[in-house]
């Protein structure tokens, strides 16, 4: 016999009430856990993908769209930018380094990105098997792409025009997989990487150039286009010069990943705030139902409490018993809620993976979850405080005398 | 074993209890007699240490109760005093054995399952150890309540109207149990009662008058 068993025996004795209260706690804490896991992972993921990229330059259009298309590969690009103008930016004194991106094709919903080896190096990705691309139409595939399509080194596939599923296939221009990247937890996992020249060559077929190997060399500079340019500043001062320079002196548009993702999060933030508010309302109603149940039960338990006093229990022991009941209930609800939150997150992640946007898993543990559990237990203790105080004040002789 | 001197108590200004002197030796068995309203329950509560008298002194086992802090008094009560109340009241959420074990736990004594079984067996309740209180007959519940009161081998065993509402044969049985259980652990026994049937069974009487 101990306080926990004694508390548990009372919880068992009113099992239906207890189930309802645990459920309320679990739903509230589950929602909070879901939000915590999802936003933490999204935030982490978005930060990692945008890390080290100070500016993205694309065609005129929405800066948010430029960031979404060029960094996260989630949206369609705003258009293309001229090769010569991009070269001018690369040569600008405020620029330390640029990485070009030529987009436009996809394979089974995964994007094919024409770029340079710098792009792989930027994310610190390593090869799982094979090597990086050297010649046109050689492709390196991301880990998630490899897992989902089953392609390995040596596999051939044709890209489809457009970024969704079901575009026209480029029939005579098969890519050959020469390497598979190890999982890096970045956007690279979901991409097919090849040289910019490959992308140009595939599209040059429309202009009647069919010599893939030498297509890029045959094209005039005026015909070459990038989709976007990822820029790293030479110094912090560049932030004051370069965006204005690009926006005022060219048909291109500069977009800041830091600013645009912050803007995006503030938009999503409204939704998560509403959901968080809803979760807190659930936790609050759980606490209220615990309070009401304990308070109501106090009348019928008055004699129980008096008996425990005659058996030698101190008033603080009785107080601890009721506090323990509230905390035990909230603790069980909290644990169920955390488990539920992980399950919800994993289900959300599975739905996102089915749409090729897999960035979230329910199978990670964050230290903040201890705070969530502590929050639940604290709320449970708070709900039991007044009933516990009344138990503390029980007048034994009076209660026994009244019978 | 206990010694009461110049003890008075009152509720709302009117005196409900007056005991000039009453002393008992260890192991003695007493009846506390008096009509309703004579303060039997109040005196029992004072002896149990759950009520502090308005004036006078109560010493139990050489310990002046008024000298104990509230917490020390709770502890003293748990270890030295067993109480069988008129309303037996076993905790409904616990089994019979758990109810008895609770007395060990709340007194801060080591929990001894063998002792619990021994006491239950001695009261013919061995087969009811895992039963819930609501499944017991009145007689079984009374024996369970006695088991709870004697499990810690108290030095003073108090019983409040244990035979009221019982027919003659059950009355005699209940009394036998209390007398034998008190004797088994060497406890001084005080039975508060106004039941005339009990008088002949116990030699020592303390009579309270209407205050």
Interface residues (C-beta under 8 A of the other chain):
Chain A: X1 X2 X6 X9 X10 X12 X13 X303 X304 X307 X308 X309 X310 X311 X312 X313 X314 X315 X317 X396 X397 X400 X401 X403
Chain B: X41 X42 X45 X48 X50 X51 X70 X71 X74 X75 X77 X78 X79 X83 X85 X86 X87 X89 X91 X92 X93 X94 X98 X101 X102 X103 X104 X105 X106 X107 X108 X111 X148
